[in-house]
């Protein structure tokens, strides 16, 4: 199996597919950039509680128990 040394696609059908994928990705990025922040949801108090427990309290408990 020959390793690829370039990220550029070969000519022909692969180049056309690559160009199609690039255009689709650019279209999706533009759609996401134009959305309002509220479209992605809100960060509630429950989210904060989960983050504090999962990333601050539990690691300390595991360290205390197993180290």
Order of alpha helices (4+ residues) and beta strands (2+ residues): alpha-alpha-alpha
